[in-house]
Amino acid sequence: MTIESAAGAAGLKALGAATCAAGLATAAGFALMWPKTPREAFARFALAFTTSITVGSGAVLWLYDARPGAFASARAVAGLFGAAPEYGYLVLAGIVMAASALPAWWIGGAVSRWFERRKDQDVAEMLHDAAATVNDVRKTI
């Protein structure tokens, strides 16, 4: 195997993990809050995919630094199933990436619906509404 094909295989594994993580997060989100249009569904999947690659990768690195025992456990579990240790790491990374994509899916949907309700307002009116919403949230906290 040449270095180019090894790098391509590693890239495909990372892309596959991110795609699976985004799919899991999107499916969980669809189960709780169904999108209104196919365009909204695609936008939420794209948001989950992007977030699982960016935030999810950072979360995996943080977990590796903060809790290295989790990766030792993933290696041990993969060994119990007779798989290579890398598969345990890949499963753990996929779970972390899916968990990081799930809140982004909901936040993206909420922001999209917030803008949809204010589509007839100009920017100043939207900023005024946003400031009022932030003040309401501060009062409840």
Secondary structure, DSSP 8 states (H G I E B T S, - for coil): --HHHHHHHHHHHHHHHHHHHHHHHHHHHHHHS--SSHHHHHHHHHHHHHHHHHHHHHHHHHHHHH-HHHHHHHHHHHHHTT--HHHHHHHHHHHHHHHHHHHHHHHHHHHHHHHHHTTTS-HHHHHHHHHHHHHHHHHH-
